[in-house]
Amino acid sequence: MQSLSERRTDFCQVGVDVITTQINTLQSLTARIDEKFACACKMLLSCRGHIIVTGMGKSGHIGKKIASTLSSTGSPSFFIHPAEACHGDMGALTKNDILIAVSNSGETEEIIRMILLIKKLNIPLISITGNPRSSIAVAAEINIDVSVDKEACPLGLAPTCSTTATMVMGDAIAMATAKARNFSRHDFALLHPGGSLGKLLIANNG
C-alpha cells in the first residue's frame, strides 16, 4: 500500500533534478581553478612534514576522503577531528606540517579554536570553504572558494552540491599535486599492494 506522498513523488524526476543540479555546480567550479588554487598546490608540494586535514560533520567526511586521496598519490596526509585536536590531538602536528581546514560555513567553532593553536606554532593554513569572507577563510594563507548557489536537496538544506564541490576540489588539488611530483604508475602500485589495481600494476611491472 503506497502512502499519499509516495504516489505524488516522481522518483526518477527527483533523481534527474539532483544530478542536473550537481552537474551545473561542478561546471561553475572550473572558474575557481585560479592563482589561489595553484598557490595552494605549490604550498603542499613544499610541505616537509604531513598535510593535516580537518573538518566537522559532512565536511569532516569529505576531509577524510581528501586526506586519503593525498596520501595514496604521494602526499603524506592524515585527518584529525577538530574537536579531538583541542583535547590533545594537536600534539600530532609539527612545525613542518600544513593544515587544510574544510568548512562549508567557514565558521566552525572547533576549527576556529584549532586555528588559534596552529597560529602559535606557525603552521600554514589552507582553507576550503563555502564562504570566502568567513573567519576560517580570512585566517588562512590561502582560501579555496567552493561556494554553491543552492543545494540539490528539495528543501535546499541537506549538504549535497556543497559536499560534491568540496570533494571534487580536493580531488583537483590532489591530482595536480601528484602530477607535479611525477607520481607514476609504479609509485601507485607500491602504495596499493593490497588492491586489485595495485596487484595488476605490480604484475605488469614484473
Contacts in CASP RR format, 6 or more apart in sequence:
PFRMAT RR
TARGET T0000
AUTHOR 0000-0000-0000
METHOD contacts of the structure
MODEL  1
MQSLSERRTDFCQVGVDVITTQINTLQSLTARIDEKFACACKMLLSCRGH
IIVTGMGKSGHIGKKIASTLSSTGSPSFFIHPAEACHGDMGALTKNDILI
AVSNSGETEEIIRMILLIKKLNIPLISITGNPRSSIAVAAEINIDVSVDK
EACPLGLAPTCSTTATMVMGDAIAMATAKARNFSRHDFALLHPGGSLGKL
LIANNG
14 154 0 8 1.000
17 152 0 8 1.000
18 152 0 8 1.000
18 160 0 8 1.000
19 152 0 8 1.000
21 150 0 8 1.000
21 152 0 8 1.000
21 160 0 8 1.000
21 161 0 8 1.000
22 152 0 8 1.000
22 160 0 8 1.000
22 161 0 8 1.000
22 164 0 8 1.000
25 148 0 8 1.000
25 149 0 8 1.000
25 152 0 8 1.000
25 161 0 8 1.000
25 164 0 8 1.000
25 165 0 8 1.000
26 164 0 8 1.000
26 165 0 8 1.000
26 168 0 8 1.000
28 148 0 8 1.000
28 149 0 8 1.000
29 146 0 8 1.000
29 165 0 8 1.000
29 168 0 8 1.000
29 169 0 8 1.000
32 144 0 8 1.000
32 145 0 8 1.000
32 146 0 8 1.000
32 169 0 8 1.000
33 172 0 8 1.000
36 142 0 8 1.000
36 143 0 8 1.000
36 144 0 8 1.000
36 145 0 8 1.000
37 144 0 8 1.000
37 172 0 8 1.000
37 173 0 8 1.000
37 176 0 8 1.000
39 142 0 8 1.000
40 126 0 8 1.000
40 142 0 8 1.000
40 144 0 8 1.000
40 173 0 8 1.000
41 173 0 8 1.000
41 176 0 8 1.000
41 177 0 8 1.000
41 180 0 8 1.000
43 98 0 8 1.000
43 124 0 8 1.000
43 126 0 8 1.000
43 141 0 8 1.000
43 142 0 8 1.000
44 51 0 8 1.000
44 70 0 8 1.000
44 75 0 8 1.000
44 98 0 8 1.000
44 126 0 8 1.000
44 173 0 8 1.000
44 177 0 8 1.000
45 177 0 8 1.000
45 180 0 8 1.000
45 181 0 8 1.000
47 75 0 8 1.000
47 96 0 8 1.000
47 97 0 8 1.000
47 98 0 8 1.000
48 96 0 8 1.000
49 76 0 8 1.000
49 94 0 8 1.000
49 96 0 8 1.000
49 97 0 8 1.000
49 98 0 8 1.000
50 76 0 8 1.000
50 77 0 8 1.000
50 78 0 8 1.000
50 94 0 8 1.000
50 96 0 8 1.000
50 97 0 8 1.000
50 98 0 8 1.000
51 67 0 8 1.000
51 70 0 8 1.000
51 75 0 8 1.000
51 76 0 8 1.000
51 77 0 8 1.000
51 97 0 8 1.000
51 98 0 8 1.000
51 100 0 8 1.000
52 67 0 8 1.000
52 77 0 8 1.000
52 78 0 8 1.000
52 79 0 8 1.000
52 80 0 8 1.000
52 92 0 8 1.000
52 93 0 8 1.000
52 97 0 8 1.000
52 98 0 8 1.000
52 99 0 8 1.000
52 100 0 8 1.000
53 63 0 8 1.000
53 64 0 8 1.000
53 66 0 8 1.000
53 67 0 8 1.000
53 70 0 8 1.000
53 77 0 8 1.000
53 78 0 8 1.000
53 79 0 8 1.000
53 80 0 8 1.000
53 99 0 8 1.000
53 100 0 8 1.000
53 102 0 8 1.000
54 60 0 8 1.000
54 63 0 8 1.000
54 79 0 8 1.000
54 80 0 8 1.000
54 81 0 8 1.000
54 82 0 8 1.000
54 85 0 8 1.000
54 99 0 8 1.000
54 100 0 8 1.000
54 101 0 8 1.000
54 102 0 8 1.000
54 111 0 8 1.000
54 114 0 8 1.000
55 62 0 8 1.000
55 63 0 8 1.000
55 81 0 8 1.000
55 82 0 8 1.000
55 101 0 8 1.000
55 102 0 8 1.000
55 103 0 8 1.000
55 108 0 8 1.000
55 110 0 8 1.000
55 111 0 8 1.000
56 81 0 8 1.000
56 82 0 8 1.000
56 83 0 8 1.000
56 103 0 8 1.000
56 108 0 8 1.000
56 110 0 8 1.000
56 111 0 8 1.000
58 104 0 8 1.000
58 159 0 8 1.000
58 163 0 8 1.000
59 102 0 8 1.000
59 103 0 8 1.000
59 104 0 8 1.000
59 108 0 8 1.000
59 163 0 8 1.000
59 166 0 8 1.000
60 79 0 8 1.000
60 81 0 8 1.000
60 102 0 8 1.000
61 163 0 8 1.000
62 102 0 8 1.000
62 163 0 8 1.000
62 166 0 8 1.000
62 167 0 8 1.000
63 79 0 8 1.000
63 100 0 8 1.000
63 102 0 8 1.000
63 166 0 8 1.000
64 79 0 8 1.000
65 167 0 8 1.000
66 77 0 8 1.000
66 100 0 8 1.000
66 102 0 8 1.000
66 167 0 8 1.000
66 170 0 8 1.000
66 171 0 8 1.000
66 173 0 8 1.000
66 174 0 8 1.000
67 77 0 8 1.000
67 78 0 8 1.000
67 79 0 8 1.000
68 77 0 8 1.000
68 79 0 8 1.000
69 170 0 8 1.000
69 171 0 8 1.000
69 174 0 8 1.000
70 76 0 8 1.000
70 77 0 8 1.000
70 173 0 8 1.000
70 174 0 8 1.000
70 177 0 8 1.000
71 77 0 8 1.000
71 78 0 8 1.000
71 191 0 8 1.000
72 188 0 8 1.000
72 191 0 8 1.000
72 192 0 8 1.000
73 174 0 8 1.000
73 175 0 8 1.000
73 177 0 8 1.000
73 178 0 8 1.000
73 183 0 8 1.000
73 188 0 8 1.000
73 191 0 8 1.000
74 178 0 8 1.000
74 181 0 8 1.000
74 183 0 8 1.000
74 187 0 8 1.000
74 191 0 8 1.000
75 174 0 8 1.000
75 177 0 8 1.000
75 178 0 8 1.000
75 181 0 8 1.000
78 92 0 8 1.000
80 89 0 8 1.000
80 92 0 8 1.000
80 93 0 8 1.000
81 89 0 8 1.000
82 101 0 8 1.000
82 108 0 8 1.000
82 110 0 8 1.000
82 111 0 8 1.000
82 113 0 8 1.000
82 114 0 8 1.000
83 110 0 8 1.000
85 110 0 8 1.000
85 114 0 8 1.000
85 117 0 8 1.000
86 110 0 8 1.000
86 113 0 8 1.000
86 114 0 8 1.000
86 117 0 8 1.000
90 114 0 8 1.000
90 117 0 8 1.000
90 118 0 8 1.000
93 99 0 8 1.000
93 118 0 8 1.000
93 121 0 8 1.000
93 123 0 8 1.000
95 121 0 8 1.000
95 122 0 8 1.000
95 123 0 8 1.000
97 123 0 8 1.000
98 123 0 8 1.000
98 124 0 8 1.000
98 125 0 8 1.000
98 126 0 8 1.000
99 114 0 8 1.000
99 115 0 8 1.000
99 118 0 8 1.000
99 123 0 8 1.000
99 124 0 8 1.000
99 125 0 8 1.000
99 126 0 8 1.000
100 125 0 8 1.000
100 126 0 8 1.000
100 127 0 8 1.000
100 128 0 8 1.000
101 111 0 8 1.000
101 114 0 8 1.000
101 115 0 8 1.000
101 125 0 8 1.000
101 126 0 8 1.000
101 127 0 8 1.000
101 128 0 8 1.000
101 129 0 8 1.000
101 136 0 8 1.000
101 140 0 8 1.000
102 127 0 8 1.000
102 128 0 8 1.000
102 129 0 8 1.000
102 166 0 8 1.000
103 111 0 8 1.000
103 127 0 8 1.000
103 128 0 8 1.000
103 129 0 8 1.000
103 130 0 8 1.000
103 134 0 8 1.000
103 136 0 8 1.000
104 129 0 8 1.000
104 130 0 8 1.000
104 131 0 8 1.000
104 146 0 8 1.000
104 159 0 8 1.000
104 162 0 8 1.000
104 163 0 8 1.000
104 166 0 8 1.000
105 129 0 8 1.000
105 130 0 8 1.000
105 131 0 8 1.000
105 134 0 8 1.000
106 127 0 8 1.000
106 129 0 8 1.000
106 130 0 8 1.000
106 131 0 8 1.000
106 134 0 8 1.000
106 135 0 8 1.000
106 136 0 8 1.000
106 137 0 8 1.000
107 131 0 8 1.000
107 134 0 8 1.000
107 135 0 8 1.000
107 136 0 8 1.000
108 136 0 8 1.000
111 136 0 8 1.000
112 135 0 8 1.000
112 136 0 8 1.000
112 139 0 8 1.000
115 125 0 8 1.000
115 136 0 8 1.000
115 139 0 8 1.000
118 125 0 8 1.000
119 139 0 8 1.000
124 141 0 8 1.000
125 139 0 8 1.000
125 140 0 8 1.000
125 141 0 8 1.000
126 140 0 8 1.000
126 141 0 8 1.000
126 142 0 8 1.000
126 143 0 8 1.000
126 144 0 8 1.000
127 136 0 8 1.000
127 137 0 8 1.000
127 139 0 8 1.000
127 140 0 8 1.000
127 142 0 8 1.000
127 143 0 8 1.000
127 144 0 8 1.000
128 143 0 8 1.000
128 144 0 8 1.000
128 146 0 8 1.000
128 166 0 8 1.000
128 169 0 8 1.000
128 170 0 8 1.000
129 136 0 8 1.000
129 137 0 8 1.000
129 143 0 8 1.000
129 144 0 8 1.000
129 145 0 8 1.000
129 146 0 8 1.000
129 147 0 8 1.000
130 137 0 8 1.000
130 145 0 8 1.000
130 146 0 8 1.000
130 147 0 8 1.000
130 148 0 8 1.000
130 162 0 8 1.000
131 137 0 8 1.000
131 147 0 8 1.000
132 143 0 8 1.000
132 145 0 8 1.000
132 147 0 8 1.000
136 143 0 8 1.000
137 143 0 8 1.000
137 145 0 8 1.000
144 169 0 8 1.000
144 173 0 8 1.000
146 162 0 8 1.000
146 165 0 8 1.000
146 166 0 8 1.000
146 169 0 8 1.000
148 161 0 8 1.000
148 162 0 8 1.000
148 165 0 8 1.000
149 161 0 8 1.000
150 156 0 8 1.000
150 161 0 8 1.000
151 157 0 8 1.000
151 158 0 8 1.000
151 159 0 8 1.000
151 160 0 8 1.000
151 161 0 8 1.000
151 162 0 8 1.000
152 160 0 8 1.000
152 161 0 8 1.000
153 159 0 8 1.000
153 160 0 8 1.000
185 201 0 8 1.000
185 205 0 8 1.000
186 201 0 8 1.000
186 205 0 8 1.000
188 197 0 8 1.000
188 198 0 8 1.000
188 201 0 8 1.000
189 198 0 8 1.000
189 201 0 8 1.000
189 202 0 8 1.000
189 205 0 8 1.000
192 198 0 8 1.000
192 201 0 8 1.000
193 199 0 8 1.000
193 202 0 8 1.000
END
